[in-house]
Amino acid sequence: MRPANREKSMKVLILHGERKGESVLSSAHEIIVNALSLNGWQAETIILREKKIARCTGCFGCWTKTPGVCVIDDFGREVAGKAIQSDLIICLTPITFGGYSSELKKAVDRFSCPMLLPFFTTIDGEVHHKARYKPLPALIGVGVLPCPEEQTERIFTELVEKNAINLHCPVSRSAVYYSSQNPEQIREGVRSLLWNMGK
């Protein structure tokens, strides 16, 4: 795996975290894809529930045995490869207790460790692992809820922010939408999210 070439048009990876039996992300996903297309960006969506992705075991084999590559041979390796080749990763998920869906959580865990090194650095007074690659992709987290929940939304926003710091993302943003929300409101929100991302 190697870093993305930023001289080309923006390459976007959408990690679609809807679980089996759910249908809450279709409107937001369609709006995001259309907005990316209007910007001339290349977008690929991975519907995670359709792929075989095991949970990260925390073995750190991607640091010690096969540096930069997970020792688990399944689609999780593909996700990690596509993530590091991207300029922007969009994590699209139903919000679960303020966090990602189980499908998205598996994918995030599986691409996070291979992107990092088993060495430490300090960022704003916090200890984090050093980045394996430069430059790394930007990160956008988009969460969907049935209705407004202030505390849940705050937790989700903080989670995306902390993940971005840990992954050394040059830019990170997040937004929460509601399944009952007017599509035009979501469309305007997505435009704001993407504003200046390609600069």
N, C-alpha and C positions, 0 to 999 in steps of 0.2 A: 504493500500500500504506500502511496505517496501523496503529498499535499496537492490540493487543487490548484490549477493554473488560473490565476485571477485576471489574466489578460483576455480571456474569453468571456462570452456573455455569462451572466450568473447561472450557475447550475444548482438547482434546488432539489433536496430530498424531502419528501413529505412522508413522515411515519404515521400511518393511520392506525390509531389505537383502539378502535371500536371492538368490543368483545362479541363473541358469537351470540346471536339473538337480539343484538342492539341495532338501532337505526337512528341514532341521534346526531350523527356527524355528517350526513349526506349533504345537507344544505350548506354548511360551513365549508366542507371540502370543495364543493362545486364552485363556490364563490372565490375561494383561495386559488384554485386552479385557473379560473378565468382571469383573475387579477394578475397572476404570474404571466399568463400568456399575453395579456395586453402590454406588459412590460418587456416582452420579448425574451423572457427567461425560460430556460429549459427545466421542466419539472418532471420528476418521477415520483409516483406514489407507491409505497409498499403497504398493502393491507396486511397487517401483521398477523391477524388471526388465521390467515390462509397459509402461513409459513410455519415450518417446524423450527422453533427457536427455543432451546433449552434455557433454563435459568442459569445465570452466572453462579458458579460454585465458590467463588472467592479463592481459587487455588493459586492465582497469580502466575499461572503458566505462561500467560501472554507477556510477562515480564522476564521470566527466568528460563523457560524451556524453548518457546517459539516467539521471540520478541516481536511485539506488534501484531501477532496473530493468535486468536483464541485457540486453545487446545481442543475445544469441542467442535467437531466437524459437522456443522449444520448450517442453516441459513443465517444464523447469527454472524458468521464470518462474512457473508455477503453484505449484511447491513453495515458492519464495521468498514468494509472496503468502500462501499458507496458513500458512507458518511464522510470519510476523510477525503474523498474525491469531490465533495460538494463545497460550494461557497456558502450555502445556507441550509440549515436543517430546520424543518418545521415539524414540531411534535404536536399532533392533533389528537385530542383525547377527551372522552367523558371524564369529568373530574370525580375522583373517588376519595372521599375523606380528605380533600384538599390536595390530593396527589394524582399521579398518572394512573391510567387503567393498568391492569396486570399485564396486558399484552404489550403496552408501550414501555412499562417498567423493565420488562425482560430485555427489550431491544436497547434501551438506554444503557442498562448495565453492561450489556455485551459489547457496545462500541466504546464505552467510556474508558475502561481499563486499557485496551490496546492503544488508545490515543495518548496515554500518559506513560511516564517513566517511573521506575522505583526509586526516585530521588526527590528531594524536597526543596521547596522554595517558599518564600513568604510573600503573600499578597494582602496588602492592607492589614497587616498585623496577624493574618491567619496563615497557618501552615497548609500548603497544598503540594500535590505532586507536580513535577516539572512536565512540560509538554514534550511529547515525542516528535511531533511534526510542527512545522511553521510554513505558511500561515494555517490556522485552524478555521473551521467554518463558523459563521455567525449562527445564533440560535434564536428561534421564535417558539414560544409555547402558546398554543391555543387550546383553551379548555371550554367545555360546554356543560352547562348546568340546566336543570329544568326551570329554575327561577333564581333570582338574586339571593345570595347567601354571603354576607360580608366577610365573616371569619374564614369560610372555605375559600373564597376568592383571594383573600390576603395570603393564606397559606400557599395556594397554588402559585401566586406571583413570586413569593419568596423562594419557593422551590426552583422555579425556572432560573431566577437570578443566581442562586447558589450553584446550581448545575453549571451555568455559564461561566462562573468564576472558576470552578474546579476544572472545567475543560478549556480554560484560557480562550474562550470565545471573544473575538474582537468587538462584537456587538450582540446584545441580547434584548429581546422585548417579549412581552406577554400580553394576552388579552383573554377575557372571559366573555362568552356569549351565552344566550339562553335559548333553549329549543323552541320557546314560544315567541322569540323575538322576530320582528319584521326583517325580512331578508335585506331590505335596503339599508337598514341600520347596521347589519352585519357587514354589508358590502362597503359602507363608509368606514367602518372600523378596520377592515382588512386593508383598505387603501392607506389609512394612517399607519398601520403596522409596517407596511412595506415601503413607506415613504423614505427615500434616501438610502435604502438598504444597499443599492448597487453602486453608491458613490465611493 
